[in-house]
Amino acid sequence: MQRRDELEHNLAAVRERIARACEQSGRSADDVTLIVVTKTHPASDVAILAELGVTDVGENRHPEAGDKHREVVEAGIDLRWHFVGALQTNKAGAVARYADVVQSLDRPKLARALDRGAQAAGRTLRCLIQVDFDTTDPGRAGVPPQDVAALAEVVVSECPHLELGGVMTVAPLGQDPAPSFAHLREISTELTRTVPSATTISAGMSEDFETAIAHGATHVRVGRSVLGQRSILQ
């Protein structure tokens, strides 16, 4: 009960922050989906979150994500699972079997691997293109802004088992996130001219989701502010 009370309190505080940010931006709080990022936290936390009305959870590592998904599903809990971490091509097939959304699509090879995995699983997988605005760290996941259109074309023309849902970003560390979020919105607007259904803008985490909402985010990914400090994986 102590853990439930903690999560309920934290979740209420985050929802209030979302509502306040939406009000300040002239938006409805219903327009923003909260994804609680549960990486390194146990399936028991996910079950409590579901009881508290959370519908979307995020994970960033395989096989941890797959194991947790299986445990939660076996408990009869139905949630939307977002894979939000950098994804190796050789793990794409496995992730395509359980993720409802892969938010970290950043290269054609990964798109084709996810498409094959979704086909093998007999399902359609929703994907977001991860956009990288950090020019100081070329090793980060994500596609440069100028390459979004080309990757979108690969998904639309070559991957019949993928649905292009929109775009995602992680703001560069140590920088004002507002310019990146504003640029992401511009990229989203351009993308929807060719793919009208790709309306998702996933941006903002615990520290900066209010700024993301001000710049049009439809989905925010919040971990620590709901779940507390993450445990260290063994």
Helices and strands as residue ranges (DSSP letters): H 2-24, G 29-31, E 33-37, H 43-51, E 56-59, H 64-74, E 80-83, G 89-91, H 92-98, E 101-105, H 108-121, E 125-131, G 145-147, H 148-158, E 162-169, H 178-194, E 200-202, H 209-214, E 219-222, H 224-227
